[in-house]
Amino acid sequence: MSIIRKFKLDYDWKEFVRELDELFPLDIYEEHIEYPNPLGIFYHNITEEYFPQHLREAIERSIGYPIKKKGWMWDWRCQTTELLEHVDTLKAAHHTGISDWDKVVFEDEPSKFGRPPLTVNIAMENDAHLYVYNNEACEYEHCIYGPGDIVVFNNNTQKHGVFVLNEPDVIPRRALNCYLDLDELFDTQHEFWKQPTENVPWPIITTKLIARKDKNNKFEASQKVPLQTEYSFNDMAYLDTPEAYPMFERQADIIIEKQCKGIVDMGCRHGPVIEILHAKGYTDFQYLGIDTSKEPIELAQEKWKDYHNIEFRRGSWEDADVLHVDFDVDQVIWSGVLLYRPDDHYEFFDKITRDTYNSPNAIIQEPQLEQRHWKAGLELNTIADKMKQYQTAYKKFTEYHYDLEIFAGRRLVVDVTL
Ligand SMILES: C[S@@+](CC[C@H](N)C(=O)[O-])C[C@H]1O[C@@H](n2cnc3c(N)ncnc32)[C@H](O)[C@@H]1O
């Protein structure tokens, strides 16, 4: 069972925008500084009597259910890049007190006080990413939606958040909220929830929101992707999906093509590449995987314990003892790890690949600077656009470009011949 459903708006969304723009011009929108948007948010709540009925009907037609007649929250022109994760209970969502509007939405029937209705969000001109915690499955569901899409999600006690994808400055952040409040749809086993929503594999990134003012004295938010030395297995599970597979398969294919026999994998997690090599029948090699993260290393040690040619070692690439091997190395894998060293990635790569291992080959995998599945304002140390030195220093530098349906799916894989 899913808790998110996605529909197409049964109306020309550009016309929808035009009609609403005419009725509700920009200057009526007010800034609200409130949880869950600490940077402030502009919205204007339109009440039932002012909302064009034919547009309401278009939404109902698209979902197949009547929307709540009282207390619509029409966040038209909502100017925000992010709604932080929150639960829609009166207590949790409205720290600053209960407004009259809250009362209408939440207190429709006194007996149901506090039951938030199901949210219906109609995206007009933004691409956004919604994530909702499924309390029953104990995992997050994700959904990316864009112009003319409607998402309905069960937010009754579920934590959820939304953020704008990519360019917050050029995409008008318009979204329209209204609600479903039907007893039958609160049943998580209802037919309505059976259809799975497409889910772009996405990690849970706990970032620190840094608020700063831009040149126009407006607040903008930026968030640094934390690069950790300790991850749980699930933190990176988005990389173990079929959607991410091609960039690891390419690494395996390079190894097979070059018939590499001595492989060192820097920051290896659980070594997804050796699984692919085995699946392709390529098993005659020595392998050392190094990673500081305990859980993936322990899981890999258990999985490959009967293979004497495969070793997983917990430790840092900074430590010479950890790097030591007794076999000749002819391939060093640097998959998603050089970004840990934005200032000296080349020197570090060269020192280990050439000086420590004297390896004739290396594979580099890095996220590209420009991303499609990305969160606006998120900052990542990518080095994919700073690889000139590699191109001039080594014999061959063959690039493979990917645009995968995962978080930061634009990836570069390079086959380096030293
Ligand atoms: C972005 S992940 C990439 C994992 C894997 N290579 C892949 O492509 O799926 C980076 C990995 O580097 C590991 N790591 C970070 N610092 C490290 C260090 N100093 N020594 C070894 N591993 C490290 C992290 O634990 C993490 O598993």
The ligand as a MOL file (V3000), in Angstrom:
LIG
                    3D

  0  0  0     0  0            999 V3000
M  V30 BEGIN CTAB
M  V30 COUNTS 27 29 0 0 0
M  V30 BEGIN ATOM
M  V30 1 C 29.2600 8.3600 -1.4360 0
M  V30 2 S 29.7420 6.8590 -0.7140 0 CHG=1
M  V30 3 C 30.2140 5.9340 -2.1630 0
M  V30 4 C 30.1800 4.4740 -1.9100 0
M  V30 5 C 30.5080 3.5300 -3.0590 0
M  V30 6 N 31.8420 3.6690 -3.5490 0
M  V30 7 C 29.5050 3.6750 -4.1910 0
M  V30 8 O 29.8580 4.1880 -5.2550 0
M  V30 9 O 28.3650 3.2750 -4.0080 0 CHG=-1
M  V30 10 C 31.2980 7.2620 0.0440 0
M  V30 11 C 31.8340 6.1580 0.9460 0
M  V30 12 O 33.1450 6.5380 1.3850 0
M  V30 13 C 33.3020 6.1450 2.7300 0
M  V30 14 N 34.3690 6.9480 3.3360 0
M  V30 15 C 34.3290 8.2420 3.7290 0
M  V30 16 N 35.5180 8.6330 4.2130 0
M  V30 17 C 36.3270 7.5620 4.1250 0
M  V30 18 C 37.6930 7.3430 4.4600 0
M  V30 19 N 38.4450 8.3080 4.9940 0
M  V30 20 N 38.2280 6.1260 4.2160 0
M  V30 21 C 37.4620 5.1300 3.6770 0
M  V30 22 N 36.1760 5.2790 3.3420 0
M  V30 23 C 35.6180 6.4870 3.5560 0
M  V30 24 C 31.9270 6.3560 3.3500 0
M  V30 25 O 31.7550 5.5730 4.5030 0
M  V30 26 C 31.0140 5.9240 2.1980 0
M  V30 27 O 30.6440 4.5770 2.2820 0
M  V30 END ATOM
M  V30 BEGIN BOND
M  V30 1 1 1 2
M  V30 2 1 2 3
M  V30 3 1 2 10
M  V30 4 1 3 4
M  V30 5 1 4 5
M  V30 6 1 5 6
M  V30 7 1 5 7
M  V30 8 2 7 8
M  V30 9 1 7 9
M  V30 10 1 10 11
M  V30 11 1 11 12
M  V30 12 1 11 26
M  V30 13 1 12 13
M  V30 14 1 13 14
M  V30 15 1 13 24
M  V30 16 1 14 15
M  V30 17 1 14 23
M  V30 18 2 15 16
M  V30 19 1 16 17
M  V30 20 1 17 18
M  V30 21 2 17 23
M  V30 22 1 18 19
M  V30 23 2 18 20
M  V30 24 1 20 21
M  V30 25 2 21 22
M  V30 26 1 22 23
M  V30 27 1 24 25
M  V30 28 1 24 26
M  V30 29 1 26 27
M  V30 END BOND
M  V30 END CTAB
M  END
